[in-house]
Amino acid sequence: MDKPGFWNRAFHLYYDGFRSMTLGQTLWLIIGIKLFIMFAILKVFFFPNFLKQHAAEGQEGDYVATELINRSQ
């Protein structure tokens, strides 16, 4: 009989573990909601695209290089 591969065993480990959880499913749902809020909602409002505002289209690399050189002097 063939021995199952690493990825197959890892998948079944997590699949069986999550299937038998009760409180853990609720905690993972809370973690997922928090990650969604942090990365989807807060990013839009608090972290604007700085390069888009300060560098011309296609010249982002030149802008970053110039700023690094100017700030190091």
Predicted model as a PDB file, atoms N, CA, C, CB and O in Angstrom, pLDDT in the B-factor column:
MODEL        1                                                                  
ATOM      1  N   MET A   1       0.837  -1.177   0.000  1.00 58.00           N  
ATOM      2  CA  MET A   1       0.000   0.000   0.000  1.00 58.00           C  
ATOM      3  C   MET A   1       0.885   1.245   0.000  1.00 58.00           C  
ATOM      4  CB  MET A   1      -0.954  -0.004   1.214  1.00 58.00           C  
ATOM      5  O   MET A   1       1.882   1.309   0.719  1.00 58.00           O  
ATOM      6  N   ASP A   2       0.509   2.231  -0.814  1.00 69.00           N  
ATOM      7  CA  ASP A   2       1.289   3.465  -0.918  1.00 69.00           C  
ATOM      8  C   ASP A   2       1.124   4.333   0.318  1.00 69.00           C  
ATOM      9  CB  ASP A   2       0.881   4.249  -2.158  1.00 69.00           C  
ATOM     10  O   ASP A   2       0.026   4.469   0.858  1.00 69.00           O  
ATOM     11  N   LYS A   3       2.221   4.912   0.752  1.00 77.00           N  
ATOM     12  CA  LYS A   3       2.206   5.832   1.883  1.00 77.00           C  
ATOM     13  C   LYS A   3       1.751   7.206   1.365  1.00 77.00           C  
ATOM     14  CB  LYS A   3       3.625   5.916   2.573  1.00 77.00           C  
ATOM     15  O   LYS A   3       2.314   7.692   0.384  1.00 77.00           O  
ATOM     16  N   PRO A   4       0.742   7.852   1.999  1.00 80.00           N  
ATOM     17  CA  PRO A   4       0.272   9.155   1.510  1.00 80.00           C  
ATOM     18  C   PRO A   4       1.368  10.211   1.649  1.00 80.00           C  
ATOM     19  CB  PRO A   4      -0.993   9.598   2.279  1.00 80.00           C  
ATOM     20  O   PRO A   4       2.196  10.143   2.557  1.00 80.00           O  
ATOM     21  N   GLY A   5       1.363  11.189   0.740  1.00 91.00           N  
ATOM     22  CA  GLY A   5       2.360  12.245   0.731  1.00 91.00           C  
ATOM     23  C   GLY A   5       2.169  13.235   1.867  1.00 91.00           C  
ATOM     24  O   GLY A   5       1.170  13.212   2.585  1.00 91.00           O  
ATOM     25  N   PHE A   6       3.157  14.103   2.003  1.00 93.00           N  
ATOM     26  CA  PHE A   6       3.151  15.105   3.078  1.00 93.00           C  
ATOM     27  C   PHE A   6       1.933  16.016   2.998  1.00 93.00           C  
ATOM     28  CB  PHE A   6       4.424  15.944   3.023  1.00 93.00           C  
ATOM     29  O   PHE A   6       1.253  16.241   3.999  1.00 93.00           O  
ATOM     30  N   TRP A   7       1.655  16.545   1.790  1.00 92.00           N  
ATOM     31  CA  TRP A   7       0.555  17.502   1.648  1.00 92.00           C  
ATOM     32  C   TRP A   7      -0.789  16.833   1.933  1.00 92.00           C  
ATOM     33  CB  TRP A   7       0.553  18.112   0.236  1.00 92.00           C  
ATOM     34  O   TRP A   7      -1.685  17.450   2.509  1.00 92.00           O  
ATOM     35  N   ASN A   8      -0.923  15.594   1.536  1.00 92.00           N  
ATOM     36  CA  ASN A   8      -2.152  14.852   1.797  1.00 92.00           C  
ATOM     37  C   ASN A   8      -2.341  14.641   3.298  1.00 92.00           C  
ATOM     38  CB  ASN A   8      -2.131  13.498   1.064  1.00 92.00           C  
ATOM     39  O   ASN A   8      -3.434  14.846   3.825  1.00 92.00           O  
ATOM     40  N   ARG A   9      -1.277  14.232   3.980  1.00 91.00           N  
ATOM     41  CA  ARG A   9      -1.365  14.024   5.437  1.00 91.00           C  
ATOM     42  C   ARG A   9      -1.625  15.334   6.164  1.00 91.00           C  
ATOM     43  CB  ARG A   9      -0.074  13.381   5.971  1.00 91.00           C  
ATOM     44  O   ARG A   9      -2.408  15.364   7.114  1.00 91.00           O  
ATOM     45  N   ALA A  10      -0.976  16.431   5.731  1.00 91.00           N  
ATOM     46  CA  ALA A  10      -1.188  17.739   6.375  1.00 91.00           C  
ATOM     47  C   ALA A  10      -2.627  18.198   6.180  1.00 91.00           C  
ATOM     48  CB  ALA A  10      -0.210  18.797   5.806  1.00 91.00           C  
ATOM     49  O   ALA A  10      -3.252  18.701   7.114  1.00 91.00           O  
ATOM     50  N   PHE A  11      -3.156  18.026   4.965  1.00 90.00           N  
ATOM     51  CA  PHE A  11      -4.542  18.418   4.707  1.00 90.00           C  
ATOM     52  C   PHE A  11      -5.501  17.655   5.601  1.00 90.00           C  
ATOM     53  CB  PHE A  11      -4.899  18.188   3.241  1.00 90.00           C  
ATOM     54  O   PHE A  11      -6.393  18.252   6.203  1.00 90.00           O  
ATOM     55  N   HIS A  12      -5.334  16.355   5.694  1.00 89.00           N  
ATOM     56  CA  HIS A  12      -6.242  15.539   6.509  1.00 89.00           C  
ATOM     57  C   HIS A  12      -6.095  15.858   7.999  1.00 89.00           C  
ATOM     58  CB  HIS A  12      -5.978  14.045   6.264  1.00 89.00           C  
ATOM     59  O   HIS A  12      -7.074  15.791   8.742  1.00 89.00           O  
ATOM     60  N   LEU A  13      -4.900  16.199   8.435  1.00 88.00           N  
ATOM     61  CA  LEU A  13      -4.702  16.591   9.830  1.00 88.00           C  
ATOM     62  C   LEU A  13      -5.542  17.822  10.162  1.00 88.00           C  
ATOM     63  CB  LEU A  13      -3.209  16.869  10.109  1.00 88.00           C  
ATOM     64  O   LEU A  13      -6.275  17.833  11.151  1.00 88.00           O  
ATOM     65  N   TYR A  14      -5.431  18.865   9.323  1.00 84.00           N  
ATOM     66  CA  TYR A  14      -6.187  20.090   9.580  1.00 84.00           C  
ATOM     67  C   TYR A  14      -7.677  19.891   9.337  1.00 84.00           C  
ATOM     68  CB  TYR A  14      -5.666  21.223   8.707  1.00 84.00           C  
ATOM     69  O   TYR A  14      -8.501  20.423  10.081  1.00 84.00           O  
ATOM     70  N   TYR A  15      -8.032  19.136   8.310  1.00 85.00           N  
ATOM     71  CA  TYR A  15      -9.436  18.898   8.010  1.00 85.00           C  
ATOM     72  C   TYR A  15     -10.126  18.178   9.164  1.00 85.00           C  
ATOM     73  CB  TYR A  15      -9.575  18.086   6.722  1.00 85.00           C  
ATOM     74  O   TYR A  15     -11.213  18.578   9.582  1.00 85.00           O  
ATOM     75  N   ASP A  16      -9.511  17.128   9.677  1.00 85.00           N  
ATOM     76  CA  ASP A  16     -10.099  16.385  10.797  1.00 85.00           C  
ATOM     77  C   ASP A  16     -10.128  17.240  12.058  1.00 85.00           C  
ATOM     78  CB  ASP A  16      -9.314  15.086  11.056  1.00 85.00           C  
ATOM     79  O   ASP A  16     -11.083  17.177  12.832  1.00 85.00           O  
ATOM     80  N   GLY A  17      -9.093  18.030  12.264  1.00 83.00           N  
ATOM     81  CA  GLY A  17      -9.043  18.881  13.445  1.00 83.00           C  
ATOM     82  C   GLY A  17     -10.123  19.950  13.438  1.00 83.00           C  
ATOM     83  O   GLY A  17     -10.782  20.171  14.453  1.00 83.00           O  
ATOM     84  N   PHE A  18     -10.311  20.620  12.296  1.00 80.00           N  
ATOM     85  CA  PHE A  18     -11.323  21.670  12.225  1.00 80.00           C  
ATOM     86  C   PHE A  18     -12.733  21.095  12.247  1.00 80.00           C  
ATOM     87  CB  PHE A  18     -11.124  22.505  10.970  1.00 80.00           C  
ATOM     88  O   PHE A  18     -13.655  21.734  12.756  1.00 80.00           O  
ATOM     89  N   ARG A  19     -12.907  19.907  11.705  1.00 81.00           N  
ATOM     90  CA  ARG A  19     -14.234  19.296  11.669  1.00 81.00           C  
ATOM     91  C   ARG A  19     -14.708  18.963  13.083  1.00 81.00           C  
ATOM     92  CB  ARG A  19     -14.222  18.026  10.795  1.00 81.00           C  
ATOM     93  O   ARG A  19     -15.901  19.061  13.371  1.00 81.00           O  
ATOM     94  N   SER A  20     -13.791  18.573  13.964  1.00 82.00           N  
ATOM     95  CA  SER A  20     -14.195  18.167  15.298  1.00 82.00           C  
ATOM     96  C   SER A  20     -14.220  19.330  16.301  1.00 82.00           C  
ATOM     97  CB  SER A  20     -13.271  17.091  15.794  1.00 82.00           C  
ATOM     98  O   SER A  20     -14.549  19.120  17.469  1.00 82.00           O  
ATOM     99  N   MET A  21     -13.884  20.523  15.874  1.00 81.00           N  
ATOM    100  CA  MET A  21     -13.886  21.685  16.779  1.00 81.00           C  
ATOM    101  C   MET A  21     -15.308  22.151  17.062  1.00 81.00           C  
ATOM    102  CB  MET A  21     -13.063  22.841  16.179  1.00 81.00           C  
ATOM    103  O   MET A  21     -16.208  21.986  16.238  1.00 81.00           O  
ATOM    104  N   THR A  22     -15.491  22.736  18.238  1.00 81.00           N  
ATOM    105  CA  THR A  22     -16.761  23.408  18.526  1.00 81.00           C  
ATOM    106  C   THR A  22     -16.472  24.873  18.825  1.00 81.00           C  
ATOM    107  CB  THR A  22     -17.510  22.729  19.727  1.00 81.00           C  
ATOM    108  O   THR A  22     -16.920  25.751  18.088  1.00 81.00           O  
ATOM    109  N   LEU A  23     -15.740  25.148  19.879  1.00 86.00           N  
ATOM    110  CA  LEU A  23     -15.383  26.520  20.225  1.00 86.00           C  
ATOM    111  C   LEU A  23     -14.357  27.075  19.233  1.00 86.00           C  
ATOM    112  CB  LEU A  23     -14.829  26.587  21.663  1.00 86.00           C  
ATOM    113  O   LEU A  23     -14.367  28.269  18.935  1.00 86.00           O  
ATOM    114  N   GLY A  24     -13.493  26.235  18.735  1.00 81.00           N  
ATOM    115  CA  GLY A  24     -12.449  26.666  17.817  1.00 81.00           C  
ATOM    116  C   GLY A  24     -12.995  27.256  16.530  1.00 81.00           C  
ATOM    117  O   GLY A  24     -12.407  28.188  15.983  1.00 81.00           O  
ATOM    118  N   GLN A  25     -14.106  26.731  16.038  1.00 81.00           N  
ATOM    119  CA  GLN A  25     -14.697  27.271  14.818  1.00 81.00           C  
ATOM    120  C   GLN A  25     -15.143  28.711  15.033  1.00 81.00           C  
ATOM    121  CB  GLN A  25     -15.883  26.410  14.366  1.00 81.00           C  
ATOM    122  O   GLN A  25     -14.966  29.558  14.158  1.00 81.00           O  
ATOM    123  N   THR A  26     -15.717  28.984  16.191  1.00 88.00           N  
ATOM    124  CA  THR A  26     -16.131  30.343  16.509  1.00 88.00           C  
ATOM    125  C   THR A  26     -14.929  31.258  16.615  1.00 88.00           C  
ATOM    126  CB  THR A  26     -16.931  30.372  17.805  1.00 88.00           C  
ATOM    127  O   THR A  26     -14.965  32.388  16.129  1.00 88.00           O  
ATOM    128  N   LEU A  27     -13.865  30.787  17.243  1.00 88.00           N  
ATOM    129  CA  LEU A  27     -12.662  31.605  17.368  1.00 88.00           C  
ATOM    130  C   LEU A  27     -12.033  31.888  16.011  1.00 88.00           C  
ATOM    131  CB  LEU A  27     -11.651  30.921  18.274  1.00 88.00           C  
ATOM    132  O   LEU A  27     -11.586  33.007  15.763  1.00 88.00           O  
ATOM    133  N   TRP A  28     -11.991  30.887  15.122  1.00 85.00           N  
ATOM    134  CA  TRP A  28     -11.445  31.106  13.782  1.00 85.00           C  
ATOM    135  C   TRP A  28     -12.314  32.077  12.992  1.00 85.00           C  
ATOM    136  CB  TRP A  28     -11.322  29.775  13.028  1.00 85.00           C  
ATOM    137  O   TRP A  28     -11.793  32.858  12.195  1.00 85.00           O  
ATOM    138  N   LEU A  29     -13.613  32.043  13.194  1.00 90.00           N  
ATOM    139  CA  LEU A  29     -14.505  32.997  12.540  1.00 90.00           C  
ATOM    140  C   LEU A  29     -14.202  34.413  13.015  1.00 90.00           C  
ATOM    141  CB  LEU A  29     -15.980  32.641  12.815  1.00 90.00           C  
ATOM    142  O   LEU A  29     -14.153  35.339  12.206  1.00 90.00           O  
ATOM    143  N   ILE A  30     -13.999  34.589  14.311  1.00 93.00           N  
ATOM    144  CA  ILE A  30     -13.653  35.905  14.858  1.00 93.00           C  
ATOM    145  C   ILE A  30     -12.321  36.376  14.302  1.00 93.00           C  
ATOM    146  CB  ILE A  30     -13.599  35.860  16.396  1.00 93.00           C  
ATOM    147  O   ILE A  30     -12.182  37.546  13.943  1.00 93.00           O  
ATOM    148  N   ILE A  31     -11.332  35.479  14.223  1.00 93.00           N  
ATOM    149  CA  ILE A  31     -10.030  35.839  13.663  1.00 93.00           C  
ATOM    150  C   ILE A  31     -10.184  36.260  12.206  1.00 93.00           C  
ATOM    151  CB  ILE A  31      -9.040  34.661  13.780  1.00 93.00           C  
ATOM    152  O   ILE A  31      -9.590  37.252  11.783  1.00 93.00           O  
ATOM    153  N   GLY A  32     -10.964  35.525  11.445  1.00 93.00           N  
ATOM    154  CA  GLY A  32     -11.184  35.871  10.039  1.00 93.00           C  
ATOM    155  C   GLY A  32     -11.850  37.227   9.872  1.00 93.00           C  
ATOM    156  O   GLY A  32     -11.467  38.002   8.996  1.00 93.00           O  
ATOM    157  N   ILE A  33     -12.841  37.522  10.702  1.00 95.00           N  
ATOM    158  CA  ILE A  33     -13.517  38.819  10.633  1.00 95.00           C  
ATOM    159  C   ILE A  33     -12.555  39.944  10.986  1.00 95.00           C  
ATOM    160  CB  ILE A  33     -14.732  38.848  11.573  1.00 95.00           C  
ATOM    161  O   ILE A  33     -12.555  40.986  10.330  1.00 95.00           O  
ATOM    162  N   LYS A  34     -11.729  39.746  12.020  1.00 94.00           N  
ATOM    163  CA  LYS A  34     -10.763  40.773  12.405  1.00 94.00           C  
ATOM    164  C   LYS A  34      -9.745  41.021  11.298  1.00 94.00           C  
ATOM    165  CB  LYS A  34     -10.047  40.371  13.690  1.00 94.00           C  
ATOM    166  O   LYS A  34      -9.396  42.170  11.026  1.00 94.00           O  
ATOM    167  N   LEU A  35      -9.265  39.957  10.656  1.00 93.00           N  
ATOM    168  CA  LEU A  35      -8.311  40.128   9.561  1.00 93.00           C  
ATOM    169  C   LEU A  35      -8.949  40.861   8.385  1.00 93.00           C  
ATOM    170  CB  LEU A  35      -7.775  38.767   9.103  1.00 93.00           C  
ATOM    171  O   LEU A  35      -8.311  41.705   7.755  1.00 93.00           O  
ATOM    172  N   PHE A  36     -10.196  40.541   8.092  1.00 92.00           N  
ATOM    173  CA  PHE A  36     -10.892  41.245   7.022  1.00 92.00           C  
ATOM    174  C   PHE A  36     -11.001  42.730   7.340  1.00 92.00           C  
ATOM    175  CB  PHE A  36     -12.286  40.645   6.799  1.00 92.00           C  
ATOM    176  O   PHE A  36     -10.744  43.570   6.478  1.00 92.00           O  
ATOM    177  N   ILE A  37     -11.377  43.056   8.563  1.00 90.00           N  
ATOM    178  CA  ILE A  37     -11.502  44.462   8.955  1.00 90.00           C  
ATOM    179  C   ILE A  37     -10.153  45.161   8.858  1.00 90.00           C  
ATOM    180  CB  ILE A  37     -12.065  44.580  10.386  1.00 90.00           C  
ATOM    181  O   ILE A  37     -10.072  46.280   8.351  1.00 90.00           O  
ATOM    182  N   MET A  38      -9.091  44.514   9.340  1.00 88.00           N  
ATOM    183  CA  MET A  38      -7.773  45.149   9.339  1.00 88.00           C  
ATOM    184  C   MET A  38      -7.257  45.389   7.926  1.00 88.00           C  
ATOM    185  CB  MET A  38      -6.781  44.294  10.109  1.00 88.00           C  
ATOM    186  O   MET A  38      -6.755  46.474   7.631  1.00 88.00           O  
ATOM    187  N   PHE A  39      -7.371  44.402   7.055  1.00 89.00           N  
ATOM    188  CA  PHE A  39      -6.745  44.511   5.751  1.00 89.00           C  
ATOM    189  C   PHE A  39      -7.644  45.109   4.683  1.00 89.00           C  
ATOM    190  CB  PHE A  39      -6.288  43.177   5.313  1.00 89.00           C  
ATOM    191  O   PHE A  39      -7.138  45.731   3.749  1.00 89.00           O  
ATOM    192  N   ALA A  40      -8.932  44.948   4.780  1.00 88.00           N  
ATOM    193  CA  ALA A  40      -9.813  45.447   3.730  1.00 88.00           C  
ATOM    194  C   ALA A  40     -10.361  46.834   4.060  1.00 88.00           C  
ATOM    195  CB  ALA A  40     -10.961  44.477   3.507  1.00 88.00           C  
ATOM    196  O   ALA A  40     -10.351  47.723   3.209  1.00 88.00           O  
ATOM    197  N   ILE A  41     -10.830  47.019   5.266  1.00 86.00           N  
ATOM    198  CA  ILE A  41     -11.504  48.274   5.597  1.00 86.00           C  
ATOM    199  C   ILE A  41     -10.522  49.336   6.073  1.00 86.00           C  
ATOM    200  CB  ILE A  41     -12.560  48.038   6.663  1.00 86.00           C  
ATOM    201  O   ILE A  41     -10.539  50.453   5.557  1.00 86.00           O  
ATOM    202  N   LEU A  42      -9.668  49.019   7.040  1.00 85.00           N  
ATOM    203  CA  LEU A  42      -8.752  50.016   7.574  1.00 85.00           C  
ATOM    204  C   LEU A  42      -7.722  50.466   6.541  1.00 85.00           C  
ATOM    205  CB  LEU A  42      -8.048  49.467   8.794  1.00 85.00           C  
ATOM    206  O   LEU A  42      -7.313  51.627   6.548  1.00 85.00           O  
ATOM    207  N   LYS A  43      -7.303  49.579   5.664  1.00 82.00           N  
ATOM    208  CA  LYS A  43      -6.322  49.938   4.639  1.00 82.00           C  
ATOM    209  C   LYS A  43      -6.873  51.024   3.731  1.00 82.00           C  
ATOM    210  CB  LYS A  43      -5.924  48.707   3.811  1.00 82.00           C  
ATOM    211  O   LYS A  43      -6.150  51.948   3.359  1.00 82.00           O  
ATOM    212  N   VAL A  44      -8.123  50.924   3.376  1.00 82.00           N  
ATOM    213  CA  VAL A  44      -8.732  51.900   2.471  1.00 82.00           C  
ATOM    214  C   VAL A  44      -8.779  53.283   3.104  1.00 82.00           C  
ATOM    215  CB  VAL A  44     -10.142  51.458   2.078  1.00 82.00           C  
ATOM    216  O   VAL A  44      -8.515  54.279   2.430  1.00 82.00           O  
ATOM    217  N   PHE A  45      -9.108  53.360   4.381  1.00 83.00           N  
ATOM    218  CA  PHE A  45      -9.307  54.651   5.018  1.00 83.00           C  
ATOM    219  C   PHE A  45      -8.048  55.260   5.630  1.00 83.00           C  
ATOM    220  CB  PHE A  45     -10.336  54.516   6.068  1.00 83.00           C  
ATOM    221  O   PHE A  45      -7.916  56.484   5.652  1.00 83.00           O  
ATOM    222  N   PHE A  46      -7.115  54.438   6.130  1.00 83.00           N  
ATOM    223  CA  PHE A  46      -5.988  54.974   6.870  1.00 83.00           C  
ATOM    224  C   PHE A  46      -4.647  54.854   6.168  1.00 83.00           C  
ATOM    225  CB  PHE A  46      -5.906  54.305   8.166  1.00 83.00           C  
ATOM    226  O   PHE A  46      -3.679  55.483   6.597  1.00 83.00           O  
ATOM    227  N   PHE A  47      -4.559  54.068   5.104  1.00 80.00           N  
ATOM    228  CA  PHE A  47      -3.286  53.880   4.414  1.00 80.00           C  
ATOM    229  C   PHE A  47      -3.449  54.158   2.929  1.00 80.00           C  
ATOM    230  CB  PHE A  47      -2.750  52.455   4.637  1.00 80.00           C  
ATOM    231  O   PHE A  47      -3.586  53.228   2.134  1.00 80.00           O  
ATOM    232  N   PRO A  48      -3.435  55.438   2.544  1.00 79.00           N  
ATOM    233  CA  PRO A  48      -3.601  55.762   1.127  1.00 79.00           C  
ATOM    234  C   PRO A  48      -2.378  55.336   0.320  1.00 79.00           C  
ATOM    235  CB  PRO A  48      -3.853  57.264   0.949  1.00 79.00           C  
ATOM    236  O   PRO A  48      -1.313  55.083   0.883  1.00 79.00           O  
ATOM    237  N   ASN A  49      -2.533  55.259  -0.983  1.00 81.00           N  
ATOM    238  CA  ASN A  49      -1.453  54.885  -1.874  1.00 81.00           C  
ATOM    239  C   ASN A  49      -0.523  56.091  -2.042  1.00 81.00           C  
ATOM    240  CB  ASN A  49      -2.006  54.397  -3.252  1.00 81.00           C  
ATOM    241  O   ASN A  49      -0.780  56.972  -2.862  1.00 81.00           O  
ATOM    242  N   PHE A  50       0.544  56.118  -1.269  1.00 83.00           N  
ATOM    243  CA  PHE A  50       1.456  57.257  -1.229  1.00 83.00           C  
ATOM    244  C   PHE A  50       2.138  57.476  -2.570  1.00 83.00           C  
ATOM    245  CB  PHE A  50       2.500  57.057  -0.145  1.00 83.00           C  
ATOM    246  O   PHE A  50       2.225  58.609  -3.043  1.00 83.00           O  
ATOM    247  N   LEU A  51       2.618  56.413  -3.183  1.00 84.00           N  
ATOM    248  CA  LEU A  51       3.324  56.552  -4.460  1.00 84.00           C  
ATOM    249  C   LEU A  51       2.413  57.075  -5.561  1.00 84.00           C  
ATOM    250  CB  LEU A  51       3.917  55.217  -4.878  1.00 84.00           C  
ATOM    251  O   LEU A  51       2.859  57.836  -6.419  1.00 84.00           O  
ATOM    252  N   LYS A  52       1.174  56.687  -5.550  1.00 84.00           N  
ATOM    253  CA  LYS A  52       0.240  57.159  -6.570  1.00 84.00           C  
ATOM    254  C   LYS A  52       0.042  58.666  -6.471  1.00 84.00           C  
ATOM    255  CB  LYS A  52      -1.107  56.440  -6.438  1.00 84.00           C  
ATOM    256  O   LYS A  52      -0.187  59.330  -7.482  1.00 84.00           O  
ATOM    257  N   GLN A  53       0.127  59.209  -5.265  1.00 86.00           N  
ATOM    258  CA  GLN A  53      -0.066  60.642  -5.063  1.00 86.00           C  
ATOM    259  C   GLN A  53       1.185  61.450  -5.367  1.00 86.00           C  
ATOM    260  CB  GLN A  53      -0.504  60.906  -3.647  1.00 86.00           C  
ATOM    261  O   GLN A  53       1.081  62.607  -5.776  1.00 86.00           O  
ATOM    262  N   HIS A  54       2.372  60.868  -5.176  1.00 87.00           N  
ATOM    263  CA  HIS A  54       3.609  61.636  -5.273  1.00 87.00           C  
ATOM    264  C   HIS A  54       4.474  61.316  -6.482  1.00 87.00           C  
ATOM    265  CB  HIS A  54       4.403  61.422  -4.057  1.00 87.00           C  
ATOM    266  O   HIS A  54       5.388  62.081  -6.788  1.00 87.00           O  
ATOM    267  N   ALA A  55       4.226  60.233  -7.169  1.00 86.00           N  
ATOM    268  CA  ALA A  55       5.058  59.856  -8.311  1.00 86.00           C  
ATOM    269  C   ALA A  55       4.199  59.745  -9.561  1.00 86.00           C  
ATOM    270  CB  ALA A  55       5.794  58.524  -8.040  1.00 86.00           C  
ATOM    271  O   ALA A  55       3.027  59.373  -9.506  1.00 86.00           O  
ATOM    272  N   ALA A  56       4.811  60.075 -10.680  1.00 87.00           N  
ATOM    273  CA  ALA A  56       4.104  59.950 -11.954  1.00 87.00           C  
ATOM    274  C   ALA A  56       3.936  58.477 -12.305  1.00 87.00           C  
ATOM    275  CB  ALA A  56       4.862  60.696 -13.082  1.00 87.00           C  
ATOM    276  O   ALA A  56       4.690  57.624 -11.836  1.00 87.00           O  
ATOM    277  N   GLU A  57       2.957  58.195 -13.121  1.00 89.00           N  
ATOM    278  CA  GLU A  57       2.688  56.813 -13.533  1.00 89.00           C  
ATOM    279  C   GLU A  57       3.884  56.238 -14.278  1.00 89.00           C  
ATOM    280  CB  GLU A  57       1.428  56.744 -14.417  1.00 89.00           C  
ATOM    281  O   GLU A  57       4.360  56.822 -15.252  1.00 89.00           O  
ATOM    282  N   GLY A  58       4.361  55.101 -13.818  1.00 88.00           N  
ATOM    283  CA  GLY A  58       5.506  54.453 -14.432  1.00 88.00           C  
ATOM    284  C   GLY A  58       6.849  54.928 -13.902  1.00 88.00           C  
ATOM    285  O   GLY A  58       7.883  54.364 -14.258  1.00 88.00           O  
ATOM    286  N   GLN A  59       6.853  55.943 -13.066  1.00 89.00           N  
ATOM    287  CA  GLN A  59       8.093  56.505 -12.527  1.00 89.00           C  
ATOM    288  C   GLN A  59       8.238  56.253 -11.032  1.00 89.00           C  
ATOM    289  CB  GLN A  59       8.150  57.994 -12.800  1.00 89.00           C  
ATOM    290  O   GLN A  59       8.997  56.946 -10.354  1.00 89.00           O  
ATOM    291  N   GLU A  60       7.520  55.272 -10.520  1.00 89.00           N  
ATOM    292  CA  GLU A  60       7.542  55.008  -9.085  1.00 89.00           C  
ATOM    293  C   GLU A  60       8.924  54.586  -8.607  1.00 89.00           C  
ATOM    294  CB  GLU A  60       6.528  53.937  -8.735  1.00 89.00           C  
ATOM    295  O   GLU A  60       9.364  55.008  -7.538  1.00 89.00           O  
ATOM    296  N   GLY A  61       9.604  53.771  -9.376  1.00 91.00           N  
ATOM    297  CA  GLY A  61      10.949  53.312  -9.006  1.00 91.00           C  
ATOM    298  C   GLY A  61      11.939  54.453  -8.937  1.00 91.00           C  
ATOM    299  O   GLY A  61      12.770  54.505  -8.031  1.00 91.00           O  
ATOM    300  N   ASP A  62      11.857  55.366  -9.888  1.00 92.00           N  
ATOM    301  CA  ASP A  62      12.751  56.528  -9.878  1.00 92.00           C  
ATOM    302  C   ASP A  62      12.481  57.421  -8.673  1.00 92.00           C  
ATOM    303  CB  ASP A  62      12.595  57.335 -11.172  1.00 92.00           C  
ATOM    304  O   ASP A  62      13.411  57.948  -8.063  1.00 92.00           O  
ATOM    305  N   TYR A  63      11.206  57.589  -8.334  1.00 91.00           N  
ATOM    306  CA  TYR A  63      10.849  58.408  -7.175  1.00 91.00           C  
ATOM    307  C   TYR A  63      11.418  57.809  -5.889  1.00 91.00           C  
ATOM    308  CB  TYR A  63       9.320  58.546  -7.064  1.00 91.00           C  
ATOM    309  O   TYR A  63      11.984  58.521  -5.060  1.00 91.00           O  
ATOM    310  N   VAL A  64      11.262  56.495  -5.733  1.00 91.00           N  
ATOM    311  CA  VAL A  64      11.776  55.829  -4.531  1.00 91.00           C  
ATOM    312  C   VAL A  64      13.297  55.946  -4.471  1.00 91.00           C  
ATOM    313  CB  VAL A  64      11.352  54.339  -4.506  1.00 91.00           C  
ATOM    314  O   VAL A  64      13.850  56.239  -3.411  1.00 91.00           O  
ATOM    315  N   ALA A  65      13.974  55.725  -5.583  1.00 93.00           N  
ATOM    316  CA  ALA A  65      15.435  55.820  -5.616  1.00 93.00           C  
ATOM    317  C   ALA A  65      15.895  57.227  -5.266  1.00 93.00           C  
ATOM    318  CB  ALA A  65      15.970  55.421  -6.996  1.00 93.00           C  
ATOM    319  O   ALA A  65      16.837  57.395  -4.491  1.00 93.00           O  
ATOM    320  N   THR A  66      15.244  58.238  -5.826  1.00 92.00           N  
ATOM    321  CA  THR A  66      15.603  59.633  -5.524  1.00 92.00           C  
ATOM    322  C   THR A  66      15.399  59.951  -4.062  1.00 92.00           C  
ATOM    323  CB  THR A  66      14.785  60.594  -6.375  1.00 92.00           C  
ATOM    324  O   THR A  66      16.248  60.590  -3.439  1.00 92.00           O  
ATOM    325  N   GLU A  67      14.274  59.510  -3.501  1.00 91.00           N  
ATOM    326  CA  GLU A  67      14.006  59.777  -2.090  1.00 91.00           C  
ATOM    327  C   GLU A  67      15.033  59.071  -1.189  1.00 91.00           C  
ATOM    328  CB  GLU A  67      12.579  59.325  -1.726  1.00 91.00           C  
ATOM    329  O   GLU A  67      15.473  59.649  -0.196  1.00 91.00           O  
ATOM    330  N   LEU A  68      15.411  57.857  -1.515  1.00 94.00           N  
ATOM    331  CA  LEU A  68      16.406  57.136  -0.705  1.00 94.00           C  
ATOM    332  C   LEU A  68      17.750  57.853  -0.758  1.00 94.00           C  
ATOM    333  CB  LEU A  68      16.562  55.673  -1.197  1.00 94.00           C  
ATOM    334  O   LEU A  68      18.423  57.989   0.264  1.00 94.00           O  
ATOM    335  N   ILE A  69      18.137  58.304  -1.926  1.00 94.00           N  
ATOM    336  CA  ILE A  69      19.424  59.006  -2.053  1.00 94.00           C  
ATOM    337  C   ILE A  69      19.386  60.329  -1.316  1.00 94.00           C  
ATOM    338  CB  ILE A  69      19.776  59.238  -3.530  1.00 94.00           C  
ATOM    339  O   ILE A  69      20.336  60.665  -0.610  1.00 94.00           O  
ATOM    340  N   ASN A  70      18.303  61.092  -1.466  1.00 93.00           N  
ATOM    341  CA  ASN A  70      18.198  62.398  -0.790  1.00 93.00           C  
ATOM    342  C   ASN A  70      18.162  62.256   0.721  1.00 93.00           C  
ATOM    343  CB  ASN A  70      16.952  63.139  -1.259  1.00 93.00           C  
ATOM    344  O   ASN A  70      18.753  63.069   1.431  1.00 93.00           O  
ATOM    345  N   ARG A  71      17.491  61.253   1.217  1.00 90.00           N  
ATOM    346  CA  ARG A  71      17.373  61.088   2.675  1.00 90.00           C  
ATOM    347  C   ARG A  71      18.628  60.512   3.307  1.00 90.00           C  
ATOM    348  CB  ARG A  71      16.198  60.196   3.002  1.00 90.00           C  
ATOM    349  O   ARG A  71      18.828  60.648   4.514  1.00 90.00           O  
ATOM    350  N   SER A  72      19.478  59.871   2.513  1.00 87.00           N  
ATOM    351  CA  SER A  72      20.695  59.302   3.085  1.00 87.00           C  
ATOM    352  C   SER A  72      21.811  60.326   3.192  1.00 87.00           C  
ATOM    353  CB  SER A  72      21.159  58.129   2.255  1.00 87.00           C  
ATOM    354  O   SER A  72      22.825  60.067   3.841  1.00 87.00           O  
ATOM    355  N   GLN A  73      21.645  61.469   2.572  1.00 81.00           N  
ATOM    356  CA  GLN A  73      22.714  62.490   2.586  1.00 81.00           C  
ATOM    357  C   GLN A  73      22.564  63.424   3.735  1.00 81.00           C  
ATOM    358  CB  GLN A  73      22.726  63.283   1.301  1.00 81.00           C  
ATOM    359  O   GLN A  73      23.372  64.338   3.897  1.00 81.00           O  
TER     360      GLN A  73                                                      
ENDMDL                                                                          
END                                                                             
